[in-house]
């Protein structure tokens, strides 16, 4: 499953100020062009984009960034009795929590600072 990103043109994130179906998370816009950048596990409809004044920003790369703690190699994992996806560092053992899709796990890992 892919992750889709959208920039909020007119207001920042707050409950009910954007579509909630499929919402994964919010992040700051490092370029400062948008109030917030929102991530969804689905593509939003054209009506949602216009109603909530959102710009489609694309899908983030699924390539995993190095570990934010030690710079080690990150590895995608899948399994256990719940079938979740998570990312961990092969050097220091830092890891994300479990996610329902590979894309969500990669997104969570790459947002870490």
N, C-alpha and C positions, 0 to 999 in steps of 0.2 A: 504494500500500500504506500502511496506517495503522500508527501506533506506539501501543502500549498500555502504560500505566504501572500499576505495582503497588507498594504500600507493604509493607515487611517488618515485621511486628509483633513477632516474638520474637527475631530475631538479625540481625546485619549480614551484608553480602555476603561470601561466601567460596566457592570452588569446591565444587560439589555440594550447597550449602545452599539451592538454588533450582533450578527447571527450567532446563536449558541450551539446549534446543531453541528457537530463535528469539530468544535473548538478544542484545540490542544493547548495553546499557550500564547503568551505575549512576550515581546522583547522590545528593548529600546532600539531606535533607529540611529546607528552610529553616525550617519550622514546628516541627521537632523532635518530631513525633508518631510518626514511623517511624525505625527504625534506618537504612534506606536506601530509596531509590526505584529500582525496576528498570524498564527499558524492554525491550519485546519487539516483534517484527514480526508477532506473532500473538496472538489472545486465548487466555489460558490456560483450561484446563478446570476445572470446579468442584472436581474431585478434587485438582488441583494447588494450587488456592487454599487448600483446607483442609489438605492434607498439608504445605505449606510455610508456612502461616499468613500468607497474602498478602491484601491488600485491593485491589480494583480501583479505580484512581483516575481512569480515563478516558483519553481521547486528547488529547495536547497540541495546541494550536492550530498550524496550519500557517503562520500568518502569521509573517513573518520579522521578528525584532527588528532595530533599527538596528545598524550596525557597532559592536562593543565598543571599537574603537580610535579611530575618528574621528567616529562618530555618523552616518556616511553611509548611503545607501539600499542595502539588500541586494537582490540579484537571484538568482533561481533559474536554473540553467543545466542543459542536458541535451545530451549528444552525445558526440562524439569516437568513435574506432573501437571503444571498449568500451561505449558506451551508458550511461555513468555520469551521476549527478546530482551537482551541487555548487553551493554558494552563494558568491558573491563580492560585495565592496563596490564600488560604482560610483565611489567617491571615492578610496580609498587602495589598492584592489586586494587587500586581505586576502581569503583564501578558505579553504574547507574542502577536505578531500581528497575524492576521488570516492566516491559511495555507490550502492548498487544501486537505491534507490528515492528518490522525491522526499521522502517522509515522513522517511526516515533522514537525508537531507541537511538538511532543515529542523530536525530534532531536534538534529543536531550543531551547526548554526550557533547556534541559540537557547540552547544550553548554554554557549556561550563566555562568558568573563568578561573 
